[in-house]
Amino acid sequence: MKTSLSQFMLRTGIYSGSNSRAMVPNLFAGLGAKRVVLLSDRGLEAAGVVQKVAEIFHLTGHGSGPKLVGQFLDISQDAESRCINDAVRYVKEVGGDALLAVGGGSVLDTVKGVKYALHKGLADIKDAIPGGLLYEQFPKANFIPIPHIAIPTTAGTGSEVSPIAVIFNEDIQMKTNIINPFINADMAILDPDLTVGLPPYITAFTGFDALTHAIEALASPTATALTDAYALHAIRLIEKNLPVAVAEGTNVAARMDLLQASLMGITAFSFALNAIPVHNLAHAYGALFRIPHGLANAVFLPVVMEMVPALYLPKVTELASALDVEVKGDTAEAALAKVVEKIRLLQHKVGLPADFQQYNITEENLAQTVPAVMKDPAALSFPMPKELIAAIGQRVVPLGVK
């Protein structure tokens, strides 16, 4: 293990368990909040999840706690800058002083953007990230005094605790990043009851997002013992519980384990952050073709592991063990082949595709991906040659197949 400087920060308070959402008003009171705005999306409104959270505020005694003063529910896929700017205006209009994020990665990242824009007095979040990446570290980055609680409804991004906000810039069709150790929520509520209605397909690809975080963290050249511990146990939990949650959506125990695995996966990823070629490709394809991030990661993960083996070989034995793959007596190369096969088997078992056939990507479209991958902020630490990017693209886009 390297002895060079590393950082590992666990800033978010984490409350886990069935019906743990009931704690939200009291937690906000402890954070000094008086006027809470709930931010979510229309899908979760239709599913009844927003109502389940909002009604908690009506169960508390009148005048004895913070009020829910508004709901902003027009958040779309990919944390679009437009949505962030609209939400900032709404929070100001209703006089909100605290943010409650209820949703998957897009909602959680949107609310991080709202928090940052409010703190910095920005009318347009794009002004904060003109080059595609804003990387602020302590002590230049300081505590953001806006009470912020996040309730994830998917077990994938772990965005409730991560210091990274991925924000889509519509003007340049690129996923941009704010990295700041105080942008994540003050408190995270992991309530598995709110995830039991998640459809099997979304359960599957959000689970693969968490798996990708953990594997890329483990393979990172800047991994530490701390990040390895989180990454390896996240992988164990996902291997065991993802097929169960996909097959039995109401299995609360499996849902709980996946929420905690998601949180551990992103924590490892965030603090081992370096070479992330799977995310690099997923960001670019997601921005160009509006492919859900977890699905893009799921398709790219085994392909990248095969085509960039040097990144994964050093810790392949530990990875194999976490995935319950027997590799005793195998060479590292043979072990990696078994690991990739196990990931493909898991991919198939949970009903995910092995390519992007459903998106009807043309050869002309595919040519656009090379510069998009190369300019994505994730390419800074691990730039890939254009020939490799093109070769990976050929593997995931079956041209001429209908």
N, C-alpha and C positions, 0 to 999 in steps of 0.2 A: 504494500500500500504506500502511495506517495506521501511525502511529508511536507509538500508545498502547501501554501495557504488554501484553506477551504472554508466554506460557510454553510451552516445548517441552522435554520430558524423555524421554530414551531411557535407561531404567534397566535394562532386562532384557538379559542377555547372550543372543545368538541364535546357535544352532548349526543349520545346515541341511545336508540331504543324505541320500541313501539310507543306511539303517542307522545314522543318527546317534544313534538311541536307545541304541546300545551304550555311549555316553559317560556315561549317567545315573549309574551308581554312582560313577565317579570325580569327576563334577561335585558330587555330594552330599558326597563326602568332602572336597572342597575348600571346601564351604560349612560344614563342621563337623558334618554330620549323622551320627547313629549308628543311629537307629531310624526307618525310613521307612514311612509308610502310603501305600498306593496307593489312590486314589479314582477310581471310574469308574462305568459303568452296566451293567445286565444285557445290553443289546443288544451292547455291545462285548465283554462276556464271551463271549456266544454266538458272536460273529464271530471269536473267537480272538485279538483284539487285546490284551486284558488279559494273556493268557498270554505273548504275544510280548514284552511289556514286563517282566512279572514274572520270566521265566526268565533275564533278563540278570543278576539278582542272584545266581542260582545258578551262573553261569559265572565269577564272580569268586572269588578264593582265599578259603577259609574264614578268617574272622578278620581279613582284610586290608582290609575296607571296611565301609560301612554295611549293616545287615541290613534286609530287607523283613519287617516284623513283623506286617503285617496288610493286608487289602484290604476297603475299604468300597465295595460295588457297588450299593447301593440308591438311586442318584440318579435322580430323575425329571425330566421336561421342565419347563423354566422356573425351575430353581434354587429350588425351594420351600423356604421357611423351615423347614418340618418336617424336610426332609432334612438341612439344614445343622445343625440342633440334634442330630439323631441322630448325624451324623458327628462332631460335636464330642465327644459322649459316648464314641463308639467310639475315637477317637484317644487320649483320656485313659485308657480302659480298657486299651489295649494298650501304653501308655507311649510313644506315638509322639512324636518330636521334629522330624519333617520331613514335608512333604506332597508327593506326586507326583500331579498331576492328569493323567488320560489321557481325553480325550474331546472332545466338541463344546462349544459355548458354555454349555450348561446345567451340564455337569460343571465346566468351568473357572471359571464364576461361583460355583458352589457351594463350590468349594475356596477361592476368595477370601473368601467369607463365613465358612468354617471358620477360616481363618487370622486374620481380623479378630476373631472371637469368642474364639478361644483367647488372642490377644494382650490383649484387653480384659477377659478373665475373664467373658464373658457366657454364660449358659445358654440364652438365647433371642435369636437374632439380631434379632428384631423390635424388641427394646428399643433397638437402636442407631439405628433409623430410624422413630421414631414418626410423623413428619410426611410420610414418603414419600421424603425426600431428606436424606442426610447428606453435606455437602460440606466436606472437610477439606483444607487446603493447608499446605505447608511454611511456617513452621517449627512450626505447631501439630501438624501431622501429622509423625510421626517414623518412622524405619526400624523395620520389624517383624522382629525377629531369629528368625524361624522359617524354616529352609531350605525353599525352595519351587521346584519345577521343574514346568513345564507342557508337555504334549505334545498339541497339537491334532490331532484326527482328522477335522476338517472344515476347509475353507477358507472361513470365513464371518465369525465374530464377531471374530477376532483377539484374543479375550479374554486370551490368554496374556500380552500386553504392555500391555493397556490399564489405566488407573487407575480404571476403572469396573466395579462389580459390580452387575448387575441381578438383584434378588432378589424372588421372588413372595411376597407376603403373602396367605396363604389367607383370613385373617380378614376382610380388606376387599377381596379380589379385585382387587389392584392390584400392578403391577410397581414396586417401589421401588428406589432407587439409593444405593449408597455410592460416593462419589468420593474417592479417597485416592491420592496419588502413590506410596505404598509397598505397595499392596494387590496389585499384579501380581506375576508370578513373577520370581524372581531369574534364572532361566535358562529359555529356551524352546527346545524341540527340534522343528524342522520336518523330520519324516521322512516323505517322500512315500509310502514303502512302506506306511505305516499308513493311508493314505487310498484306496488303489487299490480296496478292496472297497466303498467308499461307493456306494450305489445312485444311478442317474442322477438321480432326482427330488430326492433330498436334496443331491446335488452341485449341482444347478441352483439350488435356493432358497438354499442357503448361499452360493453364489457371488453371488447377487443381494443378499444381506445385505451382503457386502463392497463390492459396487458402490454400494449405497445409502450406506454409510459415506463412500465416496470422493466421491460427488456432493454429499451434504449438507455435507461438509467444504469442498469447492470453493465452494459457494454461500454459505457462512457469512459474515455481516457481519464476523466477527472472524478470518477466514482470514489467514494470513501467507505469505510466500514459502516458508517451511519446510513448512507444511501443504499448500500448493498442489503442491509438488514431489512429495510422497508421494501425494497424491490423484490427480494426473494420471497418474502412472505406474501406479498401481494400476488405474485405469480402462483404460489401454492393455493391461495384462496380462490383465485379465478379459475384455475384448472379444475378444482373440485366443485365449485358452486355455479359457474356459468351455465353448464348444460342443465343443471337442476332448475335454475331460475327461468331458463328458456322453456323447458318442458312443463314446469309447474309454477306459473306466474304468481300464485298466491303463497308460495313457500317463503314465509317471512324470515326464517333463519338464513336461507340462502341469500335473500335480498339484503339482509343486514350484513352478512359477510362480504358481499360485493360492494356495498357502500364503503365499508372500512378498507377494502382492498383498493378501491378507486382513490381514496384519500391517501393511502400509503404510496400508491404508484406515482401520483403526481408529486408528492413530497420528494421522493427519490429522484424523479425526473428533474424537478426544479433546481435541486441543489447538487446534481451531478451534471448540470446542463453543459453540453459540449457537442459531441457528434450525434446528430439526430437525423440521419438520412431518410428514415421512414416518414417522420413528420415533415421534413423538407418537401418531399414529393406530395404528401397528402395535402399540405397547405396550398401548393400550387395548383394541383388538380381540383381541389375543393373550390378555390377561388374562380378558376376558369369554367368549371362545369357544374358548380353548385352541388357537388357530391358531399353528403354528410361526412363530417370529419372522421368519426369512428369507423364508418364503412371504408373510407379511403385508407385509413391505417390498416384495417383488417386485410384488404386486398394486397397492399404493398408489403406488409410485414414478412411473410415467408419468401417473397421474391427478392427483397433487399438482403435478407439473411443469406440467401444462396449466392447472390451476386457481389456482395461485399463481405466475404467470409472472414477476412482478417480482423474485422471489428468484433466478431462474436466468438472467435476461437479461444481467446485467453481464459474466458470464464464459462466455457461450454459445459464443463462437468457440473458446476453448481447450477447452471440453468437447466440442464437435463434432470437433475435431481428434483428441482422445484416443480418441473412439469411431469414428474413421475415417469421418467424415461430411463430405462436401464442401459447404461453405456459402459459398464465395467469391462476393462480389457480392450476397449475400442480406441482407435486413434482419435485425435481431436476432430479431424475432418469427418470421420465416420460418425462420431457423436453428434456433430452439427447436422449431418444429413438426417439422423434420427429425430433430432429436435424439430427440424423444419417439417418433417413428415408428421410429427405429433401436432404441430400448429395447424397444418393443413387438415388433419383429421378433426381437430376441434372446430375449425372454420366450417367444415362440412356438417359436423354434428349439430351445430347451432343454426344451420340454415343460411349461412352467408355465401355469397358468390366468390369465385376465385379470380374474377376479372370485372371489367367495367362494361361488359357487353350491353347492359340495359341503358347505358347513356348515349349510345349511338355516336361515339366519338370518331370523327373522320381522320384521314391521314393528314389533312391540312390542320385540323385541330391539334393533332398529336405533335406537329412541328412547333406549335405555339408553346408547348409545355417545356421545351428545353430552356429557352430564356427565362420563363416564369420560375422554374426550379432554381436556376442560377442566381436570380435576383431576390429570391425569398430570404428574409432575415435569417432563417435557419441554416442557410448555406455558409454563413460567415465562419463558423468553426470547422465545418467539414465540407469544403467545396467538392462537388463531383464533376468529373470531366463530361463534356456534352455527349461523348460517345456512350458513356455509362448510362446517363439519363435517358438517352434515346433507346438503348437496349432494354432497360427496365420498362420503358413505355411500351415497347413491342410485346413484352410479356403480359401486360395487363390490359392491353387494348387489342382485341382480336379483330383486326381489320379484315373486311370482306365477309365476316360472319354475321349472319342475321338471325 
